[in-house]
Amino acid sequence: MKQTTMKRGQFLRELGLSSSALMAFYCLGTTMTACSSGSDDPTPTPTTPTTSTGLTGNADLSNGAINFTLNLTSTDFATLKTVGNFVTVGSVIVANAKGTMVALSKACTHQGTTVGYRSAQNDFFCSNHGSEFSTTGAVEMGPATKALTVYTAKLSTDGNTLTVTA
């Protein structure tokens, strides 16, 4: 299915809004904008564990420094053993990025929306305004201007435990 795009004014006209109604939107300061212009932006589908089974330590910045361990044999975190999958844990997003475990702050530095990992692009994407971040946390595309915080992610030799530290 091919996705088509249209200009904002054309969209509003299709809704049946007159020129005066369009002017009212602008005069009232109501702007109908989107920072993302890409038509291939996926809908991230993170795995967010609903329990703390398999998690020990602190994964929430509001409780202090990030320092936690994930049991990758736990059903909550076993998905991380598969390349391309990711989970959000507290304040952190953890992804199996092409076989390397990556842990970054989950909040987009633009307006705080939780980012998702895109396996095909091997990057992190904010679905709210289209910011893109590399696996090193660097901004690849704005409107974000500040990098995501990078955490150390160390996989145990048996591949069953992942330790994430600040």
C-alpha positions in Angstrom: 0.0 0.0 0.0 1.5 3.3 -1.1 1.2 6.1 1.4 0.6 9.6 0.1 1.2 12.9 1.7 -0.7 16.2 1.5 -0.1 19.7 2.7 -1.7 20.9 5.9 -4.0 23.4 4.1 -5.1 20.7 1.6 -5.9 18.4 4.6 -8.0 21.1 6.3 -9.8 21.9 3.0 -10.6 18.2 2.6 -12.2 18.4 6.1 -14.4 21.2 4.7 -12.8 24.1 6.6 -13.1 27.4 4.8 -10.3 30.0 4.4 -11.7 31.9 7.4 -11.6 28.8 9.5 -8.0 28.2 8.5 -7.1 31.8 9.4 -8.8 31.3 12.8 -6.5 28.4 13.5 -3.5 30.5 12.8 -4.8 33.6 14.6 -5.6 31.6 17.7 -2.1 30.3 17.8 -3.1 26.8 17.1 -0.5 25.2 15.0 -1.0 21.9 13.4 2.6 20.8 12.8 4.6 17.7 12.9 8.4 17.7 13.0 8.7 14.3 11.2 8.4 14.3 7.5 9.3 10.7 6.9 6.7 8.4 5.5 8.6 5.3 6.6 8.6 6.0 10.3 7.7 2.7 12.1 5.5 2.4 15.1 7.9 1.2 17.8 6.8 -1.8 19.7 8.9 -2.0 22.8 8.7 -4.8 25.4 8.1 -3.2 28.7 8.1 -5.8 31.5 5.1 -5.5 33.8 6.9 -7.2 36.7 10.4 -6.9 38.1 11.1 -10.7 37.6 14.7 -10.9 36.4 15.6 -7.4 37.4 17.9 -6.6 40.3 19.3 -3.1 41.2 18.2 0.4 40.2 16.9 1.1 36.7 15.2 4.4 37.6 17.2 7.7 37.5 14.9 9.2 40.1 16.2 6.7 42.6 19.9 7.5 42.0 22.6 6.2 39.7 21.7 3.5 37.1 23.1 0.1 38.2 21.0 -3.0 37.5 21.2 -6.6 36.2 18.8 -8.3 33.9 18.4 -12.1 34.0 18.0 -13.0 30.3 16.6 -16.4 31.1 13.6 -14.6 32.7 10.5 -14.4 30.4 10.5 -10.6 31.0 14.0 -10.2 29.4 14.6 -13.3 27.3 13.6 -11.3 24.2 17.0 -9.5 24.4 18.8 -12.6 23.3 17.3 -12.1 19.8 19.1 -9.5 17.6 16.8 -6.5 16.9 14.7 -6.7 20.1 14.6 -4.2 22.8 13.1 -3.5 26.2 12.5 -0.5 28.3 13.5 -0.8 32.0 12.9 2.1 34.3 14.7 5.1 32.7 16.7 3.0 30.3 16.1 1.4 26.9 18.2 -1.8 26.2 18.6 -3.2 22.7 20.3 -6.1 21.1 21.7 -4.0 18.3 23.2 -6.3 15.7 24.5 -8.6 18.4 25.8 -5.9 20.7 23.9 -4.9 23.8 23.3 -1.2 24.0 21.8 0.7 26.9 20.7 4.4 26.6 18.5 6.8 28.4 15.0 6.1 27.1 13.7 9.7 27.0 14.2 11.7 23.8 16.2 14.8 24.6 13.8 17.0 22.6 10.6 16.6 24.7 11.0 13.4 26.7 9.1 10.9 24.6 10.3 7.3 25.0 12.4 6.3 22.1 12.3 2.9 20.3 15.0 0.8 18.6 14.7 0.3 14.8 16.5 -2.8 13.9 16.6 -2.2 10.1 18.2 1.2 10.6 20.2 0.2 13.7 19.2 3.4 15.5 16.8 4.8 18.1 13.8 6.7 16.9 11.4 9.2 18.6 8.0 8.7 17.2 6.7 12.0 18.6 8.8 14.4 16.4 11.1 12.2 14.4 14.5 12.6 16.2 16.9 9.8 15.4 19.9 8.7 17.6 22.8 6.4 16.8 23.6 3.4 19.0 26.2 5.6 20.6 23.4 8.0 21.6 24.5 10.7 19.2 21.8 12.8 17.4 21.5 11.7 13.8 18.4 13.8 13.0 16.7 16.6 15.0 14.8 18.3 16.3 16.7 16.9 19.3 20.1 18.6 19.7 21.5 16.7 22.7 22.6 13.1 22.7 21.0 10.3 24.8 22.9 9.2 27.8 24.9 6.1 27.2 25.2 3.4 29.9 27.7 0.5 30.0 26.0 -2.8 29.1 28.1 -5.9 29.9 26.9 -9.3 28.9 28.0 -12.3 31.0 30.2 -14.9 29.3 27.3 -17.4 29.3 25.0 -14.8 27.8 22.4 -15.1 30.5 23.0 -11.9 32.5 23.3 -8.3 31.4 24.6 -5.7 33.8 23.9 -2.0 33.0 25.8 0.7 34.9 26.2 4.5 34.7 
